[in-house]
Amino acid sequence: MKNHLTSITKIKKEFPLFFKKEIMQAFNSKISKEVKVTDIGTYFITSEIFTKDNKEENRVYKLRLATCIYENKEKNQIYTIKKYNTINEAYIALDKLMHDSGGLRISFHEANKARLNLLNRTKEFTNKENNIEEVAKINYK
C-alpha cells in the first residue's frame, strides 16, 4: 500500500481524533508543517505543554510517525518516536531522516545553509519575530 499521508492536512484527515480542537487547545499544541514521507508512514513534529501553568519553557517537542501500512485504516496509528527539549533538536532529527546522512561529514557551506534553514523554520514554528538570538545559541556537535 502506497503512503498517501504526504502532508499534515492529509494526516489530520486520516486521524481526526488526534487533532481534535479541544485536545489541541488543552495541551496548547502546535504542529510543524514539515513532514518526511516514508513507505511505512509519515514523520512530523508536534509540541505540547503538559503543565497547568502553561508556560512556554515547559513545552516539549515530539517526533511522531503516522502509519499507513495496514489496509484496515483502524489499525494505523500515530506513534511518538522521541521527545526533545527544543524545536531545534526535533528539526535536526527530522533532517537526519530527510537526508539520511548517517552522520557523514558535510562541507561548511552546507552546514551553514542547514543552520540558516533551521533558524528560519524555528522562527516560523514559534511565530516569534525576535527569537533568532535564542536559536543562535545552539551547540552543534
Rosetta constraint file for C-alpha pairs under 8 A:
AtomPair CA 1 CA 68 HARMONIC 7.83 0.50
AtomPair CA 1 CA 69 HARMONIC 6.48 0.50
AtomPair CA 1 CA 70 HARMONIC 7.66 0.50
AtomPair CA 1 CA 71 HARMONIC 7.31 0.50
AtomPair CA 2 CA 39 HARMONIC 6.78 0.50
AtomPair CA 3 CA 37 HARMONIC 7.46 0.50
AtomPair CA 3 CA 38 HARMONIC 7.10 0.50
AtomPair CA 3 CA 39 HARMONIC 5.88 0.50
AtomPair CA 3 CA 40 HARMONIC 6.91 0.50
AtomPair CA 3 CA 41 HARMONIC 6.14 0.50
AtomPair CA 3 CA 42 HARMONIC 7.86 0.50
AtomPair CA 3 CA 68 HARMONIC 6.04 0.50
AtomPair CA 3 CA 69 HARMONIC 7.63 0.50
AtomPair CA 4 CA 10 HARMONIC 7.74 0.50
AtomPair CA 4 CA 68 HARMONIC 7.64 0.50
AtomPair CA 5 CA 10 HARMONIC 5.45 0.50
AtomPair CA 5 CA 11 HARMONIC 5.63 0.50
AtomPair CA 5 CA 37 HARMONIC 7.29 0.50
AtomPair CA 5 CA 41 HARMONIC 6.97 0.50
AtomPair CA 5 CA 42 HARMONIC 6.25 0.50
AtomPair CA 5 CA 66 HARMONIC 7.90 0.50
AtomPair CA 5 CA 68 HARMONIC 7.44 0.50
AtomPair CA 6 CA 10 HARMONIC 6.60 0.50
AtomPair CA 6 CA 11 HARMONIC 7.71 0.50
AtomPair CA 6 CA 35 HARMONIC 7.40 0.50
AtomPair CA 6 CA 37 HARMONIC 6.10 0.50
AtomPair CA 6 CA 42 HARMONIC 7.05 0.50
AtomPair CA 7 CA 11 HARMONIC 6.38 0.50
AtomPair CA 7 CA 33 HARMONIC 7.45 0.50
AtomPair CA 7 CA 34 HARMONIC 7.81 0.50
AtomPair CA 7 CA 35 HARMONIC 6.51 0.50
AtomPair CA 8 CA 12 HARMONIC 6.05 0.50
AtomPair CA 8 CA 33 HARMONIC 6.05 0.50
AtomPair CA 8 CA 34 HARMONIC 7.79 0.50
AtomPair CA 8 CA 35 HARMONIC 7.26 0.50
AtomPair CA 8 CA 44 HARMONIC 7.86 0.50
AtomPair CA 9 CA 13 HARMONIC 6.30 0.50
AtomPair CA 10 CA 14 HARMONIC 6.19 0.50
AtomPair CA 11 CA 15 HARMONIC 6.06 0.50
AtomPair CA 11 CA 66 HARMONIC 7.13 0.50
AtomPair CA 12 CA 16 HARMONIC 5.45 0.50
AtomPair CA 12 CA 18 HARMONIC 7.70 0.50
AtomPair CA 12 CA 19 HARMONIC 6.14 0.50
AtomPair CA 15 CA 19 HARMONIC 6.88 0.50
AtomPair CA 15 CA 77 HARMONIC 7.90 0.50
AtomPair CA 16 CA 20 HARMONIC 5.97 0.50
AtomPair CA 18 CA 23 HARMONIC 7.82 0.50
AtomPair CA 19 CA 23 HARMONIC 7.13 0.50
AtomPair CA 19 CA 24 HARMONIC 6.33 0.50
AtomPair CA 20 CA 24 HARMONIC 6.22 0.50
AtomPair CA 21 CA 25 HARMONIC 6.14 0.50
AtomPair CA 22 CA 26 HARMONIC 6.11 0.50
AtomPair CA 23 CA 27 HARMONIC 6.47 0.50
AtomPair CA 24 CA 28 HARMONIC 5.83 0.50
AtomPair CA 24 CA 29 HARMONIC 4.92 0.50
AtomPair CA 24 CA 30 HARMONIC 7.70 0.50
AtomPair CA 25 CA 29 HARMONIC 6.36 0.50
AtomPair CA 27 CA 48 HARMONIC 5.34 0.50
AtomPair CA 27 CA 49 HARMONIC 5.27 0.50
AtomPair CA 27 CA 50 HARMONIC 6.03 0.50
AtomPair CA 28 CA 48 HARMONIC 5.73 0.50
AtomPair CA 28 CA 49 HARMONIC 5.98 0.50
AtomPair CA 28 CA 54 HARMONIC 7.62 0.50
AtomPair CA 29 CA 46 HARMONIC 6.90 0.50
AtomPair CA 29 CA 47 HARMONIC 5.45 0.50
AtomPair CA 29 CA 48 HARMONIC 4.51 0.50
AtomPair CA 29 CA 49 HARMONIC 7.06 0.50
AtomPair CA 30 CA 46 HARMONIC 5.63 0.50
AtomPair CA 30 CA 47 HARMONIC 5.20 0.50
AtomPair CA 30 CA 48 HARMONIC 6.68 0.50
AtomPair CA 31 CA 44 HARMONIC 7.88 0.50
AtomPair CA 31 CA 45 HARMONIC 6.05 0.50
AtomPair CA 31 CA 46 HARMONIC 4.52 0.50
AtomPair CA 31 CA 47 HARMONIC 6.55 0.50
AtomPair CA 32 CA 44 HARMONIC 6.82 0.50
AtomPair CA 32 CA 45 HARMONIC 5.44 0.50
AtomPair CA 32 CA 46 HARMONIC 6.25 0.50
AtomPair CA 32 CA 125 HARMONIC 6.36 0.50
AtomPair CA 33 CA 44 HARMONIC 7.61 0.50
AtomPair CA 34 CA 44 HARMONIC 6.39 0.50
AtomPair CA 34 CA 45 HARMONIC 7.64 0.50
AtomPair CA 35 CA 42 HARMONIC 6.46 0.50
AtomPair CA 35 CA 43 HARMONIC 5.50 0.50
AtomPair CA 35 CA 44 HARMONIC 4.82 0.50
AtomPair CA 35 CA 45 HARMONIC 7.78 0.50
AtomPair CA 35 CA 94 HARMONIC 7.96 0.50
AtomPair CA 36 CA 42 HARMONIC 5.51 0.50
AtomPair CA 36 CA 43 HARMONIC 4.98 0.50
AtomPair CA 36 CA 44 HARMONIC 6.70 0.50
AtomPair CA 36 CA 94 HARMONIC 7.17 0.50
AtomPair CA 36 CA 97 HARMONIC 7.10 0.50
AtomPair CA 36 CA 98 HARMONIC 6.04 0.50
AtomPair CA 37 CA 41 HARMONIC 6.23 0.50
AtomPair CA 37 CA 42 HARMONIC 4.42 0.50
AtomPair CA 37 CA 43 HARMONIC 6.46 0.50
AtomPair CA 38 CA 42 HARMONIC 5.81 0.50
AtomPair CA 38 CA 43 HARMONIC 7.90 0.50
AtomPair CA 39 CA 69 HARMONIC 7.88 0.50
AtomPair CA 40 CA 67 HARMONIC 5.85 0.50
AtomPair CA 40 CA 68 HARMONIC 6.03 0.50
AtomPair CA 40 CA 69 HARMONIC 5.47 0.50
AtomPair CA 41 CA 65 HARMONIC 6.31 0.50
AtomPair CA 41 CA 66 HARMONIC 5.34 0.50
AtomPair CA 41 CA 67 HARMONIC 4.12 0.50
AtomPair CA 41 CA 68 HARMONIC 5.18 0.50
AtomPair CA 41 CA 69 HARMONIC 6.99 0.50
AtomPair CA 42 CA 65 HARMONIC 5.44 0.50
AtomPair CA 42 CA 66 HARMONIC 5.22 0.50
AtomPair CA 42 CA 67 HARMONIC 6.56 0.50
AtomPair CA 43 CA 63 HARMONIC 6.82 0.50
AtomPair CA 43 CA 64 HARMONIC 5.46 0.50
AtomPair CA 43 CA 65 HARMONIC 4.42 0.50
AtomPair CA 43 CA 66 HARMONIC 6.44 0.50
AtomPair CA 43 CA 94 HARMONIC 7.53 0.50
AtomPair CA 44 CA 63 HARMONIC 5.86 0.50
AtomPair CA 44 CA 64 HARMONIC 5.36 0.50
AtomPair CA 44 CA 65 HARMONIC 6.47 0.50
AtomPair CA 44 CA 66 HARMONIC 7.99 0.50
AtomPair CA 44 CA 94 HARMONIC 7.58 0.50
AtomPair CA 45 CA 61 HARMONIC 6.86 0.50
AtomPair CA 45 CA 62 HARMONIC 5.56 0.50
AtomPair CA 45 CA 63 HARMONIC 4.70 0.50
AtomPair CA 45 CA 64 HARMONIC 5.96 0.50
AtomPair CA 45 CA 90 HARMONIC 6.96 0.50
AtomPair CA 45 CA 91 HARMONIC 7.85 0.50
AtomPair CA 46 CA 61 HARMONIC 5.74 0.50
AtomPair CA 46 CA 62 HARMONIC 5.32 0.50
AtomPair CA 46 CA 63 HARMONIC 6.73 0.50
AtomPair CA 46 CA 64 HARMONIC 7.35 0.50
AtomPair CA 47 CA 59 HARMONIC 6.45 0.50
AtomPair CA 47 CA 60 HARMONIC 5.42 0.50
AtomPair CA 47 CA 61 HARMONIC 4.25 0.50
AtomPair CA 47 CA 62 HARMONIC 6.05 0.50
AtomPair CA 48 CA 59 HARMONIC 5.45 0.50
AtomPair CA 48 CA 60 HARMONIC 5.56 0.50
AtomPair CA 48 CA 61 HARMONIC 6.69 0.50
AtomPair CA 49 CA 54 HARMONIC 6.07 0.50
AtomPair CA 49 CA 55 HARMONIC 7.39 0.50
AtomPair CA 49 CA 56 HARMONIC 7.26 0.50
AtomPair CA 49 CA 58 HARMONIC 5.87 0.50
AtomPair CA 49 CA 59 HARMONIC 4.49 0.50
AtomPair CA 49 CA 60 HARMONIC 6.33 0.50
AtomPair CA 50 CA 54 HARMONIC 7.42 0.50
AtomPair CA 50 CA 58 HARMONIC 7.42 0.50
AtomPair CA 50 CA 59 HARMONIC 7.39 0.50
AtomPair CA 51 CA 55 HARMONIC 7.66 0.50
AtomPair CA 51 CA 58 HARMONIC 6.99 0.50
AtomPair CA 54 CA 58 HARMONIC 7.32 0.50
AtomPair CA 55 CA 59 HARMONIC 7.28 0.50
AtomPair CA 59 CA 85 HARMONIC 7.50 0.50
AtomPair CA 60 CA 83 HARMONIC 6.88 0.50
AtomPair CA 60 CA 84 HARMONIC 6.15 0.50
AtomPair CA 60 CA 85 HARMONIC 5.40 0.50
AtomPair CA 60 CA 86 HARMONIC 6.93 0.50
AtomPair CA 61 CA 83 HARMONIC 5.75 0.50
AtomPair CA 61 CA 84 HARMONIC 5.02 0.50
AtomPair CA 61 CA 85 HARMONIC 6.15 0.50
AtomPair CA 61 CA 86 HARMONIC 6.33 0.50
AtomPair CA 61 CA 87 HARMONIC 6.03 0.50
AtomPair CA 61 CA 90 HARMONIC 6.52 0.50
AtomPair CA 62 CA 80 HARMONIC 6.53 0.50
AtomPair CA 62 CA 81 HARMONIC 7.21 0.50
AtomPair CA 62 CA 82 HARMONIC 5.75 0.50
AtomPair CA 62 CA 83 HARMONIC 4.49 0.50
AtomPair CA 62 CA 84 HARMONIC 6.00 0.50
AtomPair CA 62 CA 90 HARMONIC 6.81 0.50
AtomPair CA 63 CA 80 HARMONIC 6.14 0.50
AtomPair CA 63 CA 81 HARMONIC 5.45 0.50
AtomPair CA 63 CA 82 HARMONIC 5.43 0.50
AtomPair CA 63 CA 83 HARMONIC 6.51 0.50
AtomPair CA 63 CA 84 HARMONIC 7.92 0.50
AtomPair CA 63 CA 90 HARMONIC 6.30 0.50
AtomPair CA 63 CA 93 HARMONIC 7.83 0.50
AtomPair CA 63 CA 94 HARMONIC 7.50 0.50
AtomPair CA 64 CA 78 HARMONIC 6.62 0.50
AtomPair CA 64 CA 79 HARMONIC 5.47 0.50
AtomPair CA 64 CA 80 HARMONIC 4.51 0.50
AtomPair CA 64 CA 81 HARMONIC 5.27 0.50
AtomPair CA 64 CA 82 HARMONIC 7.32 0.50
AtomPair CA 65 CA 78 HARMONIC 5.47 0.50
AtomPair CA 65 CA 79 HARMONIC 5.13 0.50
AtomPair CA 65 CA 80 HARMONIC 6.51 0.50
AtomPair CA 65 CA 81 HARMONIC 6.71 0.50
AtomPair CA 66 CA 76 HARMONIC 7.46 0.50
AtomPair CA 66 CA 77 HARMONIC 5.84 0.50
AtomPair CA 66 CA 78 HARMONIC 4.27 0.50
AtomPair CA 66 CA 79 HARMONIC 6.43 0.50
AtomPair CA 67 CA 76 HARMONIC 5.29 0.50
AtomPair CA 67 CA 77 HARMONIC 5.55 0.50
AtomPair CA 67 CA 78 HARMONIC 6.30 0.50
AtomPair CA 67 CA 79 HARMONIC 7.92 0.50
AtomPair CA 68 CA 73 HARMONIC 7.45 0.50
AtomPair CA 68 CA 76 HARMONIC 5.62 0.50
AtomPair CA 68 CA 77 HARMONIC 7.83 0.50
AtomPair CA 69 CA 76 HARMONIC 6.85 0.50
AtomPair CA 70 CA 75 HARMONIC 6.27 0.50
AtomPair CA 70 CA 76 HARMONIC 6.13 0.50
AtomPair CA 72 CA 76 HARMONIC 7.50 0.50
AtomPair CA 83 CA 90 HARMONIC 7.93 0.50
AtomPair CA 84 CA 89 HARMONIC 6.15 0.50
AtomPair CA 84 CA 90 HARMONIC 5.98 0.50
AtomPair CA 85 CA 89 HARMONIC 7.21 0.50
AtomPair CA 86 CA 90 HARMONIC 6.68 0.50
AtomPair CA 87 CA 91 HARMONIC 6.13 0.50
AtomPair CA 87 CA 122 HARMONIC 6.78 0.50
AtomPair CA 88 CA 92 HARMONIC 6.09 0.50
AtomPair CA 88 CA 118 HARMONIC 6.91 0.50
AtomPair CA 88 CA 122 HARMONIC 6.93 0.50
AtomPair CA 88 CA 135 HARMONIC 7.76 0.50
AtomPair CA 88 CA 138 HARMONIC 7.94 0.50
AtomPair CA 89 CA 93 HARMONIC 6.29 0.50
AtomPair CA 90 CA 94 HARMONIC 6.28 0.50
AtomPair CA 91 CA 95 HARMONIC 5.98 0.50
AtomPair CA 91 CA 118 HARMONIC 7.17 0.50
AtomPair CA 92 CA 96 HARMONIC 6.18 0.50
AtomPair CA 93 CA 97 HARMONIC 6.51 0.50
AtomPair CA 94 CA 98 HARMONIC 6.17 0.50
AtomPair CA 95 CA 99 HARMONIC 5.95 0.50
AtomPair CA 95 CA 100 HARMONIC 7.80 0.50
AtomPair CA 96 CA 100 HARMONIC 5.17 0.50
AtomPair CA 96 CA 101 HARMONIC 5.96 0.50
AtomPair CA 96 CA 102 HARMONIC 7.13 0.50
AtomPair CA 97 CA 101 HARMONIC 7.85 0.50
AtomPair CA 106 CA 110 HARMONIC 6.25 0.50
AtomPair CA 106 CA 111 HARMONIC 6.57 0.50
AtomPair CA 107 CA 111 HARMONIC 6.20 0.50
AtomPair CA 108 CA 112 HARMONIC 6.03 0.50
AtomPair CA 109 CA 113 HARMONIC 6.21 0.50
AtomPair CA 110 CA 114 HARMONIC 6.13 0.50
AtomPair CA 111 CA 115 HARMONIC 6.23 0.50
AtomPair CA 112 CA 116 HARMONIC 6.17 0.50
AtomPair CA 113 CA 117 HARMONIC 6.10 0.50
AtomPair CA 114 CA 118 HARMONIC 6.10 0.50
AtomPair CA 115 CA 119 HARMONIC 6.18 0.50
AtomPair CA 116 CA 120 HARMONIC 6.23 0.50
AtomPair CA 117 CA 121 HARMONIC 6.17 0.50
AtomPair CA 118 CA 122 HARMONIC 6.05 0.50
AtomPair CA 119 CA 123 HARMONIC 6.19 0.50
AtomPair CA 119 CA 132 HARMONIC 6.67 0.50
AtomPair CA 119 CA 135 HARMONIC 6.46 0.50
AtomPair CA 119 CA 136 HARMONIC 7.53 0.50
AtomPair CA 120 CA 124 HARMONIC 6.28 0.50
AtomPair CA 121 CA 125 HARMONIC 6.01 0.50
AtomPair CA 122 CA 126 HARMONIC 6.08 0.50
AtomPair CA 122 CA 135 HARMONIC 7.61 0.50
AtomPair CA 123 CA 127 HARMONIC 5.77 0.50
AtomPair CA 123 CA 128 HARMONIC 5.89 0.50
AtomPair CA 123 CA 129 HARMONIC 6.87 0.50
AtomPair CA 123 CA 131 HARMONIC 6.26 0.50
AtomPair CA 123 CA 132 HARMONIC 7.00 0.50
AtomPair CA 124 CA 128 HARMONIC 7.40 0.50
AtomPair CA 131 CA 135 HARMONIC 6.43 0.50
AtomPair CA 132 CA 136 HARMONIC 6.01 0.50
AtomPair CA 133 CA 137 HARMONIC 6.92 0.50
